[in-house]
Structures are given as C-alpha cells and as structure tokens.
C-alpha cells in the first residue's frame, strides 16, 4: 500500500484537486444562476 501511495501521490492529489474544483464550480453556478436543484444537493 505504501508503494502504491508513493508511486501515484501526484496523480491522486491532482484527481482530488480536480474533483474539488468541479464541485466548487457546480456550487458557484447554482448560486449565481439560482438553480434550485443544484442548491438542494446534499453536498451543499
């Protein structure tokens, strides 16, 4: 397991960062355009 994490640490970090940015963009879009179904998602 430690070998896997050390080998793919950069890719794992980049994937988490991309998912975070997409979630943030979805929330901002919901707020700016007042889209209720986005604002009602459990992650917000």
C-alpha positions as CSV (number, residue, x, y, z in Angstrom):
1,X,0.0,0.0,0.0
2,X,2.8,2.4,0.8
3,X,4.5,1.7,-2.5
4,X,1.2,2.5,-4.3
5,X,0.8,5.8,-2.5
6,X,4.4,6.9,-3.1
7,X,4.2,5.9,-6.7
8,X,0.9,7.7,-7.5
9,X,0.9,10.5,-5.0
10,X,0.9,13.2,-7.7
11,X,-1.9,11.7,-9.7
12,X,-4.0,11.1,-6.5
13,X,-3.5,14.7,-5.5
14,X,-4.4,16.0,-8.9
15,X,-7.6,13.9,-9.1
16,X,-8.7,15.2,-5.7
17,X,-7.9,18.8,-6.7
18,X,-9.9,18.4,-10.0
19,X,-12.9,16.9,-8.1
20,X,-12.8,19.8,-5.6
21,X,-12.7,22.4,-8.4
22,X,-15.6,20.8,-10.2
23,X,-17.7,20.7,-7.0
24,X,-16.8,24.3,-6.3
25,X,-17.8,25.3,-9.9
26,X,-21.1,23.5,-9.6
27,X,-21.9,25.3,-6.3
28,X,-20.9,28.7,-7.8
29,X,-23.1,28.1,-10.8
30,X,-26.0,27.1,-8.6
31,X,-25.6,30.3,-6.6
32,X,-25.1,32.7,-9.5
33,X,-28.0,31.5,-11.6
34,X,-30.2,30.5,-8.6
35,X,-30.6,26.9,-9.8
36,X,-32.6,25.2,-7.1
37,X,-31.8,21.5,-7.9
38,X,-28.1,22.3,-7.5
39,X,-28.6,24.1,-4.2
40,X,-30.7,21.2,-2.9
41,X,-27.9,18.6,-3.5
42,X,-26.8,17.0,-0.2
43,X,-23.2,18.2,-0.7
44,X,-24.2,21.8,-0.4
